[in-house]
Amino acid sequence: MLRLFFGLAAMLGGVGAALLLPTEWAANQERLLSQRRFVDNLESGATVSLAAAPSIRAQQQQMLACTDWQYNIQHAFYPAETQAKLAGICHDRASNILLRAPTHSAAWMVLAVSQWHLSDASAALESLAKAQDTGRHEGWMAVRRLDIALRIAFDDMIDPHLAQAALALAERELPVMTEDARMADRLVNSYLRAPWAREWFTDRLETLPAEAQRLFVQRLRRAS
């Protein structure tokens, strides 16, 4: 009887793995594409959605790409229609992940940046706050959340009240970003990438403990 049970379990496991293999393979193919190639496929209609891969690794890779590809330098040169398509498929994929894992911080982060590009800044800030609450000390996400919050805050089209809310979310990231030298280096990179936010950085960094301020200045001098 026991042998029969284990045999059936192995058989069911094999069937399950076979059913999941196509989506994992599709997600891996997405990962191998450059941003330019992926966007080309999106514009041509060859890509209409992101693979519904069940593995955490594949989902994290999708969320990382969806975040970075929506605010890096290449994104700024895409037509508005292409930006909306990219935001749409990333929004849908993040929403799908959150249905199964409502505390998936990276998915909340992707939802935030996608909602911003879909002209829903209020929802974007709510999602960004949830991303902070569910992944407070995840450094790789903290730097991206900071950048997204500042992009929203300094968007000329944003309501002033929403801009202030975005700055409050950005400020919440600063203690995390000054915990150690590695994180401080990432904060310096954000500072250098955002000359339009330098005054805000200076004002808010001065509210941090002296040790955190010294660490930031030290890493800034090293990067200069």
N, C-alpha and C positions, 0 to 999 in steps of 0.2 A: 504493500500500500504506500509506504513511504517513498519507494522508488518511483511509483506512478506519479505521486505528488510532485516530486522534484523534476521528473521528466516533463510534466505538463507546465510547470513553472518555467523551465528552460525554453520550452517551445513558445510559450506566450511572450517571454522576454525577447526571443529572437524575432518574433513577428512584430513586436513593438519597435524594436530597433530598426527593422526593415522599413516600417512605416515612417519613422522619423528621419531616416537617412536622406531622403530627397531635400527636405528643408534645410538640414545641416549642410549638405553639399552646396545648395544654392546660396546660403549665407557665406560660406567660404569663398565662393566665386565672387560675391560682392566685395569681400575683404580684399581680394587680389586686384580689384580695379582701382585705378587712380581716380582722384576726384574728377578730373577732366573727362575721363572715359565714362564714369558713372553718370555725370551730367549730360554727356552726349547721348547716352542711352535713354536718359529721362526725356530729353528734348525730342528724340526721334520716336518715342513711344515704345521702345524696346523694353524699358523698365517702367512698370506702373505701380509697383509696391515693393516693399522690403520683405525678404523671406521670413516666415513665421517660425524661425528656429527656436527650439525649446531650451537649448543649453545656455547656461549663464554666460559662458565665455563668448558665444556668438552674439548674444544680446548686448553684452558690454561693448563689443567691437562695433556693433551697429549704432549704439547710443553715442559712442565716442566720435564716430564719423559724422553722425547727424548733428552733433554739437559743433564740432570744428568746421565742418563744411558750410555752416550757416553764418559764421561770422569772421572767417579768415579773409585774406586779401582777395582771393579769387572770387569769392561770393559777391563782392561789391561790383564786379563787372558783369554779372549775369543779368539778362533782361528780367523785368519784374515778373513776367509769366513763369520763367524758369525758377526764380526764387520762390514763387508761390507753390509750384509743383514740388520742389524739394521740401519746403515746409509742410506741405500736405501729407506726403508719404511718411515723413519722419513723425509728424503728429499722430498719424494713424498707427504706426508701429509702436510708438511709446504708449499710446492709449491701450493698445492690445496687451502689451506687457503688464501695464498697471491693473488691468482687469484680473489678472492671475496673481500679481505680486504688487499690492498697493503701497508697499514701502520701498519699492525699487527706486533709489535716489536718482540714478542716472536717467531713468525714464522720465521722472519729474523734471529734470534739468532740460531734457530734449523737448518735452512738452512746452516748457517755458519759452525757449528760444524760437520754437515753431509758432507758438501763439503770437509772439511779438511780430514775426514776419507776416503773420496772417492778420495783422492790425488789431489784435486784441491784447493791448498792453495790460489791462486790469487782470485778465485771466493769467497772463504771463507772470505777473508778480505773485499771484497766489500760488502758481505752480513752483516758482522759484523758492518761495518760502517753504513749501513742502519738501523741495529738494534739500534745503538746508536742514530742516528738522529731521530728515531721514538719513542724512549722510554728513553730519556736522564736521567730522574730523577727517574726511576723505580728501586728502590734499589735492589729488589730480582733479577732483570735482570742484573743490573750493576755489581754485584759480579760475576755472571756467565760469563758475557762478558769479564771481567778482566781475569778470569781464562782461558777462551778459548784463548784469545789473547796471554797470556803468554805461554800456551802450544804450540801454533803455533810458537811463536818467538824463543823458546828454543828447537824446534825440530831440531835435527842435520841434517835432510834431507832437510830442508827449505833453499831456496835461500837467501843469506844475505840481499838482498834488500827487500825481502818480510818479513824477520825477523825484519828489522828496521821499516817497515810499521806496523807490528803487535805490536811492542813496542810503537809506536806512538798512536795506538788505545788504548792500555792498559793505557797509561799515561792520556788519556782523562777521564778515569774513576776515577782517584784519587781525584779530587775535590769533586765529588759526594760522594765518599766513606769516606770523612772526614767532612761531613756536620753536623753530630751529633754522639753521643756515640754509638747508635745502629748500624749505618753504619760503624763506626770505628771498632767495634767488628768484623764485617764481613771482613773488610780489614785485620785485624790482623789474622783472620783464613786463609785468602788467603796467607798471608805472611808466616805463619807457615807451610802451606801445600806445599810451593814451596821453599825449601832451595836452589835450584839451581838458584833462581832469587833474592836472598837476596841483592846482590850488586846493582842490578838494583833498587830494592825497596828503598834502602838507598839513592842512588843518586837522584832519582826522588822525594822522599818525602822531601828532603832538598830544593827543589824548591818551595814547597808549603808555604803559609803564616805561620808565627810562631804559630798561634793559632791551625792550623790544625796539625802541627808537634807535638805540646804538647799533643793534644788529642790522636793522634796515640800512642805516647810513653806511655801515661797514661794507655790506654787500653791494650797495649802490656805487661806492668808490671803487670797489673791485671790478665792477662791470663797466665803469666809465673809461 
